[in-house]
């Protein structure tokens, strides 16, 4: 099968992704073999390719926003049939017995493993997933539209939960890429007033079209004090900016798996009056199911930029340079 591997992690300009022909994987016990139909290109893939995240599997196939068709089932699999459309997301294994798993925080499991980092992902014609971690997908969306929901959407949803937006609250969103444009729609559908802050004029236009109350530059002060904020841009310099925009008792959730260094915070200006600073770490399967149920009930507008599988290196470079509108998605063209 055709696939891309991270041959030598480094800056995108050094072309860390290499196209290769690999054997079609085999579904083991409890696993599904999936023919990939679409795979989103996530900023986490960029962190894996560039070495911002440590190597977990040498020459890994990236990609963890996979939409595909079941073509084989390993021993013991129930509940899936050949031809089913399924999703493969970031989280692919937890131990099920640690303190975190037992209290419904499997995203914090020390033995957790991840698609496109610990195991090969969707920048390929086929991928394997443990059946217990595969998602059933809502109707009414194309493969291209569904792919970003499987990480950008799920993580945006968890970040929105972590931000603890009060009923009819005021939410600031910093950065407006694939995840943010979906989280904004969840927040607006739930009754929040959303203010967006991004350096991209094109993204500001999209935010306003999706229903944001305002859209300004990343460093602009909010037009009103914020009850909550989510930082999607992997830029530590924006943490003080977002905290300063919070009202008393407000919460900032930092959504990225990687963040540049945070500058020194001033206690009085950034944290006093019980402002909260929280991180977001992956997601639980319950988060994923809840978000996909939400997407089934509230049809989301999903903005994508499509690429062929043979253009994965270009898609990653475009993501790095800010040339992608919405979410980049690799499409298997037949």
Secondary structure, 3 states (H helix, E strand, C coil): CEEEEECCCCCHHHCCEEEEECCCCCCCCCEEEEEEEEEEECHHHHHHHHCCCCCCCCCCCCCCCEEEEEEEECCCCCCCCCCCEEEECCEEECCCCCHHHHCCCHHHCCCCEEECCCECCCCECEEEEEHHHEEECCCCCCHHHHHHHHHHHHHHHHHHHHCCCCCCCEEEEECCCHHHHHHHHHHHHCCCEEEEECCCHHHHHHHHHCCCCEEECCCCCCCCCEEEEEECCCCCCHHHHHHHCEEEEEEEEECCCCCCCCCCCCHHHHHCCCCEEEECCCCCHHHHHHHHHHHHHCCCCCCEEEEEHHHHHHHHHHHHHCCCCCEEEEECCC
